[in-house]
Amino acid sequence: MGENDSDVLQQVQYYRKVVLMYEALDKEIDTLIMAHGGTSDGMSPDDLEHYRDLARQRDELHNEMREIEQKLLADDEMES
């Protein structure tokens, strides 16, 4: 396995980790929303702040996933 292959493998492993963290946050958000009747409208100020924090974290992970995907695709195109 070459150095580039090792780098790509590490990127893929990190990507999988980020995806799992994203999915966990998404599930936590769903649970929080469903505990309030499927909407954020009836949340207490503390729950609403927590919901927004979780959503922000999830958005950051989503952006990170997209960046990794773009890098992996660029690496793949360079090898072709």
C-alpha positions as CSV (number, residue, x, y, z in Angstrom):
1,M,0.0,0.0,0.0
2,G,1.5,3.4,-1.1
3,E,1.6,6.5,1.0
4,N,-1.4,8.0,-0.9
5,D,-3.4,4.8,-0.4
6,S,-2.8,5.1,3.4
7,D,-3.8,8.8,3.3
8,V,-7.0,8.0,1.5
9,L,-7.8,5.1,3.9
10,Q,-7.3,7.5,6.9
11,Q,-9.6,10.0,5.2
12,V,-12.3,7.4,4.6
13,Q,-12.0,6.2,8.2
14,Y,-12.3,9.8,9.5
15,Y,-15.3,10.3,7.1
16,R,-17.1,7.3,8.6
17,K,-16.5,8.6,12.1
18,V,-17.9,12.0,11.1
19,V,-21.0,10.3,9.6
20,L,-21.6,8.3,12.8
21,M,-21.4,11.5,14.8
22,Y,-23.8,13.3,12.4
23,E,-26.2,10.4,12.7
24,A,-26.1,10.4,16.5
25,L,-26.8,14.1,16.6
26,D,-29.6,13.7,14.1
27,K,-31.2,11.0,16.3
28,E,-30.8,13.2,19.4
29,I,-32.5,16.1,17.6
30,D,-35.3,13.9,16.5
31,T,-35.8,12.5,20.0
32,L,-35.9,16.1,21.4
33,I,-38.4,17.3,18.8
34,M,-40.6,14.3,19.2
35,A,-40.6,14.8,23.0
36,H,-42.2,18.2,22.2
37,G,-45.0,17.0,19.9
38,G,-42.9,17.0,16.7
39,T,-42.1,20.8,16.8
40,S,-39.8,23.2,18.5
41,D,-42.7,25.6,19.1
42,G,-43.5,24.3,22.6
43,M,-39.9,23.9,23.8
44,S,-38.7,25.6,27.0
45,P,-36.0,28.2,26.5
46,D,-33.4,25.7,27.8
47,D,-34.6,23.0,25.4
48,L,-34.7,25.4,22.5
49,E,-31.2,26.5,23.2
50,H,-30.1,22.8,23.4
51,Y,-31.9,22.1,20.2
52,R,-30.2,25.0,18.4
53,D,-26.8,23.9,19.7
54,L,-27.4,20.4,18.5
55,A,-28.6,21.6,15.1
56,R,-25.5,23.9,14.8
57,Q,-23.2,20.9,15.6
58,R,-25.0,18.8,13.1
59,D,-24.7,21.5,10.4
60,E,-20.9,21.7,11.1
61,L,-20.5,18.0,10.7
62,H,-22.5,18.0,7.5
63,N,-20.2,20.7,6.1
64,E,-17.2,18.7,7.2
65,M,-18.6,15.6,5.5
66,R,-19.0,17.5,2.2
67,E,-15.5,18.8,2.5
68,I,-14.1,15.3,2.9
69,E,-16.2,14.0,0.1
70,Q,-14.9,16.8,-2.2
71,K,-11.3,16.0,-1.2
72,L,-11.8,12.3,-1.8
73,L,-13.4,12.9,-5.2
74,A,-10.5,15.2,-6.1
75,D,-8.0,12.6,-5.1
76,D,-9.8,10.0,-7.1
77,E,-9.8,12.2,-10.2
78,M,-6.1,12.8,-9.8
79,E,-5.4,9.1,-9.9
80,S,-7.5,8.5,-13.0
